[in-house]
Amino acid sequence: MTPLKPYGGVTVKVNGDSKRASCSFKRPSCPVREVSSSAVSVSQLTDLLNLQENNKVVKRRLEEFDSTKERPLFLGAAVNTCTGNTDSSGAARFGLQMAEAVDLGSVVSGVRSMFFMLTPNETAFQKVEEVPQYVQQATPYFVGLMVLELLVGILKTGAPVVTISDGLTSISAGMISRIPLLFMRGCELTAYMYVWNQYRLLELPWDSAWTWWFTFLGVDLGYYWVHRLAHEVNFIWAAHQVHHSSEYYNLTTALRQSLTQQFTSWIFYLPLALVAPPTVFAVHIQLNLLYQFWIHTELIRDLGPLEWVFNTPKHHRVHHGRNEYCIDKNYGGILIIWDRLFGTFASEGDKPIFGLVVPINTFDIVHVQLHYYWYLWTRAKTYDNIGDKLSTFIKGPSWKPGKSWLGDHKDNPEVTGQEVPHDPSWSLPLQVYVVMHFLLALGTYHDLFENKMMLSQFTMLGMTGYVLLTLTSLGYMIDQRPSAPLLETLRCVIMVALQRYGCMKPLLPSLAVPTEAFVSLSLLYWVLQSFTLLLRIKKKAD
């Protein structure tokens, strides 16, 4: 029996007579680490499947069979654990078992994680490696809630709550913010574990409900100060401004995150590492972030008594406003009590006008992420005094020489309430084109995270570069920059090469041929557009 060779997956072949199992990792035409081994028991096969994250369901089913001393699930069948396809009559049984594994309970648990409704008992783990990737697993719930918001918004207001240009830019920022996790563990957890291992003063029990609630309060208080200083220290604001750069307020805005903020936020959680186990922290740092997703909406107006204790859409709209009464207010993550205690709370008054004080008016994702660093550098160079140069970076965004640490907001552009978000007009065919290529890039991005344990570093870097190039090129097209055809031509050449060598797959297997044709036609179109552009440039030069 010849094992299957799925894209980026694992093939399991079990010989029913000898009760031996073999696993082989193979990705056609791409450089990967190949593993081939044998196992004489279900537990050993489980160890092999442990090598990559997307086999957790299969691993769980194997563990269940092992614990009941039953014959392994896959005896006598060759099974593709990524797709569930088999080449024997075991397919039906495999499908049934997989359906049982992905039950309604896991969906309900995923939804509850979005609203901080998980209990201490179901989120207690002894080892950091056992803590689920709650944020990564939340992707379907992000998508579902965004679609729900879009539908409710259309029914309620008669218009969509998000534009294609702004929504794609926000999601692109979220994608970029998580790219460092392809190559290293998150800075917050890494620093936390180091302090815990080297300097802890007390070891609270990891399975105690008291420890769980204490860590919840500690993480949320830490987030309050992370967030507050991100608004009050200019070089940290340079990272956080990404999240505030949208002039819309919807669930896609929640995903508009900074690539660089994680490199400064870790320090505020270190005091907690002196007593609270890393496993409990790893749970709460994720659940705290997930809770803040759903509060980015204008559709939920008021939640009554909950507004006194919790951060809600009403409170967070104030935080995102650029009205004078909104600036530097409501920093809380899950709880709003910290703002009430520390004097930074403001109730919603006039309709908040969202976005930065000075809108950036671009969808270029590199500019969105990094422009403020360049602004700080050029601003600091205008001062002769070394103290003023340093103050540009460490004092507030509104600071000027002679002003207090945070400065004042009198020089900010006046908010009239008549402001219109930046929304350039662009053709419907171009919108369809951008959305299609964005989805293809999103698929590649998803595959990177799913298969990161199997891919070589060289392949990871190459695929990451392609995703970044795609997001940049699509932003250029939305902005309708003159150089967009040349950049898109280059990207399409790279995309065709990746497709040729099997490093990029269609969104669905049935779309393989149409996707290949679409990519080829895209390249042809942009080659012609670039040729026309170069001819125009030559004529002007002559």
C-alpha positions in Angstrom: 0.0 0.0 0.0 1.5 3.3 -1.1 1.1 6.2 1.4 -0.6 9.3 0.2 1.5 12.5 -0.1 -0.8 15.4 0.9 0.2 19.1 0.6 2.0 20.0 3.8 0.4 17.1 5.7 1.1 13.8 7.3 0.3 10.4 5.9 -0.4 7.6 8.4 -0.1 4.0 7.2 -0.9 1.2 9.6 -0.3 -2.4 8.8 -3.1 -4.4 10.4 -1.2 -7.7 10.6 1.9 -6.4 12.4 0.1 -3.6 14.3 3.0 -1.3 13.2 2.4 2.3 12.1 4.6 4.5 9.9 4.4 8.3 9.5 6.0 10.2 6.6 6.1 13.9 6.2 6.2 15.0 2.5 5.5 18.2 0.7 6.1 17.9 -3.1 8.5 20.3 -4.8 9.2 22.3 -1.6 12.3 22.0 0.7 11.1 20.6 4.0 12.4 18.6 6.8 11.4 15.0 6.1 10.7 12.6 8.9 10.2 8.9 8.5 9.8 6.5 11.5 8.0 3.5 12.8 5.9 2.9 15.9 4.8 -0.2 17.6 2.1 1.4 19.7 -0.5 4.1 19.6 1.4 6.2 22.1 4.5 6.2 19.9 2.4 7.2 16.9 0.9 10.0 19.0 4.4 11.2 19.7 5.1 11.4 15.9 1.8 13.3 15.3 2.9 15.7 18.1 5.4 17.1 15.7 2.9 19.4 14.0 -0.1 21.3 15.4 -2.7 20.5 12.8 -2.9 16.9 14.0 -4.2 17.7 17.5 -7.6 16.1 16.7 -6.1 12.9 15.4 -3.7 12.8 18.4 -6.6 13.2 20.8 -8.5 10.3 19.2 -5.4 8.1 19.3 -5.0 8.9 23.0 -8.6 7.9 23.6 -8.1 4.6 21.9 -4.8 4.0 23.8 -6.4 4.7 27.1 -9.2 2.2 26.5 -6.7 -0.4 25.2 -8.6 -0.7 22.0 -7.2 -1.6 18.6 -5.9 1.6 16.8 -8.4 3.6 14.8 -6.5 3.4 11.5 -5.6 -0.3 11.3 -5.6 -1.6 7.8 -5.9 1.8 6.1 -3.7 4.5 4.7 -5.1 7.8 6.0 -4.3 11.4 5.0 -4.8 13.1 8.3 -5.1 16.6 6.7 -8.1 15.7 4.5 -9.4 12.5 6.0 -9.1 10.6 2.7 -8.3 6.9 2.8 -7.7 4.2 0.3 -9.7 1.5 2.1 -13.0 0.8 3.7 -11.8 2.4 6.9 -12.7 5.8 5.4 -16.3 5.7 6.8 -15.2 4.9 10.3 -12.5 7.5 10.2 -15.0 10.2 9.1 -17.3 9.3 11.9 -14.6 9.4 14.5 -13.4 12.8 13.2 -16.9 14.1 13.3 -17.2 13.1 16.9 -13.9 14.8 17.7 -14.9 18.1 16.2 -18.1 18.3 18.2 -20.5 21.1 19.1 -18.8 21.4 22.4 -15.6 22.7 20.9 -17.5 25.3 18.9 -19.3 26.5 21.9 -16.0 26.6 23.9 -14.4 28.7 21.0 -17.3 31.2 21.1 -17.1 31.5 24.9 -13.4 32.2 24.6 -14.2 35.3 22.6 -16.2 36.8 25.5 -14.0 35.6 28.5 -16.5 33.0 29.5 -14.2 30.0 30.0 -13.9 28.6 33.5 -10.7 28.1 35.6 -11.2 24.3 35.4 -11.2 24.1 31.6 -8.2 26.5 31.2 -5.8 24.9 33.8 -2.6 23.5 32.4 0.5 22.2 34.0 2.9 22.8 31.1 3.1 25.8 28.7 3.2 23.5 25.8 -0.3 22.3 26.8 -1.9 25.7 26.6 -4.0 26.0 23.4 -3.3 28.6 20.8 -6.6 30.4 21.6 -5.9 33.3 19.3 -4.9 31.2 16.3 -7.9 28.9 16.8 -10.2 31.9 16.9 -9.9 32.7 13.2 -13.3 31.1 12.3 -15.0 33.1 15.0 -13.3 36.3 13.9 -14.7 35.7 10.4 -18.1 34.7 11.6 -18.5 37.7 13.8 -17.3 40.1 11.1 -19.8 38.6 8.6 -22.6 38.9 11.2 -21.7 42.5 11.9 -21.7 43.2 8.1 -25.2 41.7 7.7 -26.7 43.3 10.8 -25.1 46.7 9.8 -26.7 46.5 6.3 -30.1 45.6 7.9 -29.9 48.3 10.5 -28.4 51.2 8.6 -28.9 50.2 4.9 -25.1 50.4 4.3 -22.1 48.2 5.0 -20.1 49.1 8.2 -16.8 48.4 6.4 -15.2 49.3 3.1 -13.1 46.9 1.1 -10.1 49.2 1.2 -10.1 49.9 4.9 -11.2 46.3 5.9 -8.4 44.7 3.9 -5.8 47.1 5.3 -6.9 46.3 8.8 -6.8 42.5 8.3 -3.4 42.9 6.5 -2.0 44.8 9.6 -3.3 41.9 11.8 -1.5 39.4 9.5 1.8 41.3 9.6 1.6 41.7 13.4 1.7 37.9 13.9 4.6 37.2 11.4 7.3 37.2 14.2 5.5 34.2 15.8 6.5 32.1 12.8 10.1 32.4 13.9 10.0 32.8 17.7 7.8 32.5 20.7 6.0 35.7 21.7 8.1 38.3 23.5 5.6 38.6 26.4 5.6 34.9 27.2 9.4 34.4 26.6 10.3 37.3 29.0 7.7 36.1 31.5 9.1 32.5 31.6 12.6 33.8 32.0 11.7 35.9 35.1 9.6 33.0 36.5 12.4 30.5 36.1 15.2 32.8 37.5 13.6 35.1 40.0 10.2 33.9 41.2 9.5 34.7 44.9 6.5 32.4 45.3 5.0 29.6 43.3 1.2 29.8 43.3 -0.5 26.5 42.3 -1.3 26.3 38.6 -4.6 24.4 39.2 -6.1 26.8 41.7 -9.1 29.0 40.9 -7.6 31.7 43.2 -4.4 31.7 41.1 -6.6 31.9 37.9 -8.5 35.0 39.1 -5.5 36.6 40.6 -3.7 36.3 37.3 -6.7 37.6 35.4 -6.6 40.8 37.5 -2.8 41.0 37.2 -2.9 40.7 33.4 -5.7 43.1 33.0 -4.0 45.7 35.2 -0.7 45.1 33.3 -2.6 45.7 30.1 -4.0 49.0 31.4 -0.5 50.3 31.9 0.8 48.9 28.7 -2.0 50.7 26.9 -1.7 53.9 28.8 2.0 54.3 28.2 1.5 53.4 24.6 -0.4 56.7 24.4 1.9 58.7 26.7 5.3 57.7 25.4 6.0 58.7 21.8 8.2 55.9 20.7 5.7 53.3 22.0 2.9 55.3 20.4 4.8 54.9 17.1 3.8 51.2 17.3 0.3 51.6 18.8 -0.8 54.3 16.4 -1.3 51.5 13.8 -4.4 50.3 15.7 -5.9 53.8 15.7 -5.2 54.6 12.1 -8.5 53.5 10.7 -11.2 56.1 10.4 -13.8 53.4 10.8 -14.8 51.5 13.9 -15.8 47.9 13.2 -14.6 44.4 14.0 -11.9 44.6 11.3 -10.4 47.5 13.2 -9.8 45.2 16.1 -7.4 43.2 13.8 -5.4 46.3 12.9 -2.4 45.5 15.1 1.2 46.7 15.2 4.2 44.6 14.1 6.4 46.2 16.7 4.3 46.8 19.8 5.0 43.4 21.3 8.7 44.4 21.6 7.8 46.9 24.3 4.7 45.5 26.0 6.4 42.5 27.7 8.0 44.5 30.5 4.7 45.5 32.1 3.8 41.9 32.9 7.1 41.0 34.6 6.0 41.8 38.2 3.3 39.1 37.9 6.0 36.6 36.8 7.4 36.7 40.4 4.4 34.6 41.7 2.0 33.4 38.9 2.8 30.3 36.8 3.5 30.9 33.1 0.7 28.5 32.1 -1.9 30.7 33.7 -0.4 33.8 32.2 -0.3 32.2 28.8 -4.0 31.6 29.0 -5.0 35.1 30.2 -2.8 37.1 27.8 -4.7 35.4 25.0 -8.2 35.6 26.5 -7.6 39.3 27.3 -6.8 40.0 23.7 -9.7 37.9 22.4 -12.2 39.8 24.6 -11.2 43.1 23.0 -12.2 41.9 19.6 -16.0 42.2 19.9 -16.0 45.6 21.6 -14.9 47.2 18.3 -18.3 47.9 16.9 -20.8 50.7 16.6 -23.8 48.4 16.4 -23.9 47.7 20.2 -24.9 51.0 21.9 -25.3 50.4 25.6 -25.1 47.3 27.9 -26.7 48.8 31.0 -25.1 47.9 34.4 -22.3 46.1 32.8 -20.9 49.5 31.7 -19.9 50.1 35.3 -17.4 47.3 35.5 -16.5 46.0 32.0 -14.9 47.6 29.0 -17.7 47.7 26.4 -18.2 49.0 22.8 -19.5 52.2 24.2 -16.4 52.9 26.3 -14.0 51.7 23.6 -15.6 54.0 21.0 -14.5 56.9 23.2 -11.0 55.5 23.3 -10.8 55.4 19.4 -12.2 58.9 19.0 -10.1 61.9 18.0 -12.5 64.4 19.6 -10.8 66.3 22.3 -12.8 64.7 25.1 -11.8 61.2 23.8 -8.1 61.6 23.6 -6.1 59.6 26.2 -9.2 58.0 27.8 -10.5 54.5 28.6 -7.4 52.3 28.4 -8.9 49.2 30.0 -8.8 45.8 28.5 -11.6 43.7 30.0 -12.3 45.9 33.0 -13.1 49.6 32.9 -12.6 49.9 36.7 -8.9 50.8 36.2 -9.8 53.9 34.3 -12.3 54.9 37.0 -9.6 54.3 39.7 -6.8 56.1 37.9 -8.8 59.1 36.5 -8.7 58.2 32.8 -12.4 57.4 32.3 -14.7 59.4 30.0 -18.3 58.7 29.1 -19.5 58.8 25.5 -20.7 62.3 24.6 -20.7 63.7 21.1 -20.4 61.1 18.4 -16.7 60.0 18.3 -14.9 60.8 15.1 -12.4 57.9 14.6 -8.8 57.8 13.5 -5.6 59.6 14.1 -5.6 63.3 14.9 -3.9 63.8 11.5 -5.3 61.0 9.2 -2.8 59.1 7.1 -5.0 58.8 4.0 -3.2 55.8 2.6 -3.7 52.0 2.4 0.0 51.2 2.0 0.5 48.7 4.8 4.2 49.5 5.2 3.4 53.2 5.6 0.6 52.3 8.1 3.0 50.3 10.2 6.2 52.4 10.1 5.5 56.0 9.1 5.4 57.4 12.6 9.0 56.2 13.3 10.2 58.3 10.4 8.1 61.2 11.6 9.7 61.1 15.0 13.2 61.0 13.5 12.6 64.0 11.2 10.9 65.9 14.0 13.8 65.3 16.4 16.2 66.6 13.8 14.5 70.0 13.9 15.6 70.6 17.5 19.1 71.8 18.4 18.9 70.9 22.1 19.7 67.3 22.9 17.1 67.3 25.7 14.4 68.3 23.2 15.6 65.6 20.8 15.2 62.9 23.5 11.9 64.4 24.7 10.5 63.9 21.2 10.8 60.1 21.7 10.0 59.7 25.4 7.3 62.3 26.0 3.7 62.4 24.8 2.7 62.7 21.1 1.4 66.3 21.7 4.5 67.4 23.6 6.4 70.5 22.4 9.3 72.4 24.0 8.0 74.4 26.9 4.9 72.2 27.4 4.2 69.6 30.1 5.1 65.9 29.6 1.9 65.1 27.7 1.6 68.5 26.1 -1.9 69.8 25.2 -4.3 69.2 22.4 -5.0 72.8 21.4 -2.8 72.6 18.3 -4.7 69.5 17.1 -7.0 69.9 14.0 -10.5 70.9 15.2 -13.1 68.1 15.0 -16.4 69.4 13.6 -18.3 66.2 13.3 -18.5 66.6 9.5 -15.3 64.7 8.8 -15.6 62.0 6.0 -13.2 59.0 6.1 -10.7 58.6 3.3 -12.3 56.3 0.8 -10.9 56.7 -2.7 -13.0 55.7 -5.7 -11.7 52.7 -7.6 -13.3 50.4 -10.2 -15.3 47.3 -9.4 -13.1 45.0 -11.5 -10.1 46.2 -9.6 -11.9 45.6 -6.3 -12.7 42.1 -7.3 -9.1 41.5 -8.4 -7.7 42.8 -5.1 -10.0 40.7 -3.0 -9.2 37.5 -5.0 -5.5 38.0 -4.7 -5.9 38.9 -1.0 -7.7 35.6 -0.4 -4.9 33.7 -2.2 -2.3 35.4 0.0 -4.4 34.7 3.1 -4.4 31.0 2.2 -0.6 31.0 1.8 -0.4 32.8 5.2 -2.6 30.2 6.8 -0.5 27.4 5.4 2.6 29.0 6.8 1.3 28.8 10.3 -0.2 25.4 9.9 3.0 23.9 8.5 5.7 25.9 10.3 7.1 22.9 12.1 7.7 21.2 8.7 9.1 24.0 6.5 12.7 24.9 6.3 13.8 28.4 7.5 14.6 29.4 3.9 11.1 28.4 2.7 9.5 30.2 5.6 11.4 33.4 4.8 10.6 33.2 1.1 6.9 32.6 1.7 6.8 35.4 4.3 8.4 37.8 1.9 5.8 36.9 -0.8 3.0 37.6 1.7 4.5 41.0 2.6 5.0 41.8 -1.1 1.4 40.9 -1.9 -0.1 43.1 0.9 2.2 46.0 -0.1 1.3 45.7 -3.8 -2.5 45.5 -3.1 -2.2 48.6 -1.0 -0.4 50.4 -3.9 -3.3 49.4 -6.2 -5.9 50.7 -3.7 -4.0 54.0 -3.5 -3.7 53.9 -7.3 0.0 54.8 -7.2 1.8 55.2 -10.6 4.3 52.5 -9.6 1.6 49.9 -8.8 1.7 48.1 -12.2 5.5 47.5 -12.0 5.3 46.2 -8.4 2.3 44.0 -9.3 4.1 42.6 -12.3 7.0 41.6 -10.1 4.7 40.0 -7.6 2.8 38.1 -10.2 6.1 36.7 -11.6 7.0 35.4 -8.1 3.5 34.0 -7.6 3.7 32.0 -10.9 7.1 30.6 -9.8 5.7 29.6 -6.3 2.7 28.0 -8.0 5.0 26.2 -10.5 7.1 24.7 -7.6 4.1 23.7 -5.5 4.6 26.2 -2.7 1.3 27.9 -3.2 -2.0 26.0 -3.3 -5.6 27.0 -4.3 -8.2 27.9 -1.7 -10.0 24.6 -2.7 -8.6 21.6 -4.5 -11.4 21.9 -7.1 -10.2 25.4 -7.9 -6.7 24.3 -8.9 -7.1 24.8 -12.6 -9.1 28.1 -12.4 -6.6 29.5 -9.9 -3.7 28.6 -12.2 -5.4 30.3 -15.1 -6.3 33.4 -13.0 -2.7 33.8 -11.9 -1.4 33.4 -15.4 -3.9 36.0 -16.8 -3.0 38.3 -14.0 0.7 38.2 -14.9 -0.1 38.7 -18.6 -2.3 41.8 -17.8 0.2 43.5 -15.6 3.1 42.8 -18.0 1.1 44.7 -20.7 0.2 47.5 -18.2 3.9 47.8 -17.2 5.0 47.9 -20.8 2.5 50.7 -21.6 3.6 52.6 -18.5 7.3 52.4 -19.6 6.4 53.6 -23.1 4.7 56.6 -21.6 7.7 57.4 -19.4 10.0 57.1 -22.4 7.9 59.4 -24.5 7.9 62.0 -21.7 11.7 61.7 -21.4 12.0 62.2 -25.2 
